[in-house]
């Protein structure tokens, strides 16, 4: 048999049987003959030779599940007062046997305290096989999806802590492997990741006043931003993880009145978007047509037209602000231009992959909207007016028979400073 095939088969055997037994049984149970007794102690050699390690850490082992993360978790304070770490854990079944994912714990890698534990329906609602996201309107899952051999499941994580985050995180995965001999439980601690020490940029208003509805925001809801997994240039990315779609509401909590097929029926339409910080424009694109299919979603455009007419401003090395879906002909700046906080960049429209007039805003690590990573941000000052209480996807917002959004007023209208609006908050900038 060729050496390569022998190695592959031996690894498969190791993954399928011995590791499962070790992982589920913990430390080996001593046999009766090996249990401590005076006779045994007196017969032991005075000094046993050291156990060979092979030059590797004694904890090193083959694992049936491999893990990786898609970003460096970065802390930000949300409007709930918690420190949020939103990121993704990819778990690959490295065997040929099916796995059932039973539980995922996120641990402080330093003291091993459990920061987040998910199982059952909670884990089911926070995971899906890569390439098999849940359909809109589908009933909530009661468990994580089965993971076939060689398949990968993505777990969408929002770890929250009070105060400062830990320096690093790791993940304890409990699963059940289905084999011809029956189900076998296994446990692996995988996917250690350092937590970013960078502070989220604190920004000025991106629009004036309010009330502005933060749709499809961070961190735990199933939205096309938070769970927008995209294969770009051979890499899996979540390029809009922290993005927010902003809609202006009236005093009855409506984003539009009248005929929703007309952009002018939306309160956000043609409102100015403002530079949230001093910076340099690295991309100013205009000339894309606005959506003509309102209130129905438009056909998915080519990748270059995804964000339509837009402006990207660099405010620090590796920190870029993206303003997207501007009204055609409204972009007010040029590439290379220096802007000051509060300058008008353009006017809100519905160009590109847009289902209704709104401002798409996010912070990126690159000067291009694809490929990039999406990182958190906070605003210098705003108040929370209330909360839209139901998940209404952007692509059906204008198709609602009643434009009044389900809404609960906030009991805390004090000024928020250095916080990030969470999904479906309704806020007014100071």
Buried (B, 14 or more C-beta within 10 A) or exposed (E): EEEEEEEEEEEBEBBBBEBBEBBBEEEEEEEEEEEEEEEEEEEEEEEEEEEEEEEEEEEEEBBBBBBBBBBBBBBBBBBEEBBBBBBBBBBBBBBEBBBBBBBBBBBBBEEEEEBBEBBEEBBBBBBBBBEEBBEEEEEEBEBBBBBBBEBBBBBBBBBBBEEEBBEBBBBBBBBBBBBEEEEBBBBBBBBEBEBBEEEBBBBBBBBBEBBBBBBBBBBBBBBBBBBBBBEEEEEBBBBBBBBBBBBBBEEEBBBBEEEBEEBEBBBBBBBBBBBBBBBBBBBBBBEBBBBEEBBBBBEEBEEEBBBBBBBBBBBEEEBBBBBBBBBBEBBBBEEEBEBEBEBBBBBBBBBBBBBBBBBBBBBBBBBEBBBBBBBBBBBBBBBBBBBBEEEBBBBBBBBBEEBEBEBEEBEEEEEBEEBBBBBBBBBBBB
